[in-house]
Amino acid sequence: MPELVSVKEGANPKVVEMFDRISSTYDKLNRFFSLGVDRLWRRAAVKSLALGPRMRVLDCSAGTGDMAFEAHRQCSDVHTTLFDPSAKMLKLADEKAKRLQITAYALKCGAAERIDAADQSYDRFMVAFGIRNFQDLGTGLTELYRVLKPGGKGVILEFTPDRSKFIDKVFKTYMWWVMRPVGGAVSDDREAYKYLAETIQRFPASTTLIAKFHAAGFSKVEATPLSFGIATRFLLTK
Ligand SMILES: C[S@@+](CC[C@H](N)C(=O)[O-])C[C@H]1O[C@@H](n2cnc3c(N)ncnc32)[C@H](O)[C@@H]1O
């Protein structure tokens, strides 16, 4: 496998550097902050893709690979491409794949805004908590549409602000007063966890995202709120 090098073209270089920096504590903090709920969200998101034998699956913004590895757990015969601009996140994904004895995968450094793949090369794609980090959301979505086969499906998981006022207050308090300081202290990177808390707070509502998915070309978009609307699962069909 060629050496992995972080890619900044197309992406926001500061965001890529930030994920490189926090990569070593990313998984541990993720589990801690979500109290394990993220696993349930991922499991259901992958299930919604109805994976079948020999499907080629793109895990965009793969990070340390949890979505791709869940795909292998649900369907032993898929091939996944773990795609992310942060080489350090992908290196951790590679180590995890070896521990899990998963072999049918490839690692590729790159940004969603410029996916290094031919048109219509994937049966499925997934993006978990990644679209918020795209430098140009519209271009990233158009690229995901381009590399998907006709009739193919993609799933997107993201925190969305469509929750009741009460849940929104509880969630924002938790993010600002627990996630931001604890994440900052454990990862030794206060800026990174401030960025994560801020981007979660200012991300557009599901209705705006649904319009963007249609504008990128997707013919069908189904949105399912998760855990009182803290996050939303979007199932897109080409
Ligand atoms: C919050 S992590 C999510 C990782 C993984 N999908 C998960 O669920 O744990 C966001 C990921 O988006 C990646 N990212 C940042 N900018 C990106 C871009 N322009 N295109 C694709 N991925 C990007 C980061 O490197 C990081 O690994």
The ligand as an ORCA input file, in Angstrom:
! r2SCAN-3c Opt
* xyz 0 1
  C     -16.133     13.653     13.007
  S     -15.055     12.720     11.947
  C     -16.082     11.354     11.518
  C     -15.298     10.095     11.244
  C     -16.113      8.833     11.067
  N     -16.964      8.874      9.910
  C     -16.926      8.547     12.298
  O     -18.139      8.454     12.191
  O     -16.339      8.387     13.374
  C     -15.048     13.696     10.495
  C     -14.066     13.257      9.437
  O     -14.257     14.107      8.291
  C     -13.003     14.232      7.658
  N     -13.009     15.390      6.744
  C     -12.594     16.652      6.970
  N     -12.719     17.386      5.871
  C     -13.222     16.577      4.903
  C     -13.549     16.762      3.513
  N     -13.415     17.932      2.928
  N     -13.991     15.699      2.824
  C     -14.159     14.504      3.432
  N     -13.887     14.279      4.720
  C     -13.422     15.306      5.458
  C     -12.029     14.380      8.828
  O     -10.698     14.143      8.476
  C     -12.603     13.383      9.834
  O     -11.963     12.131      9.775
*
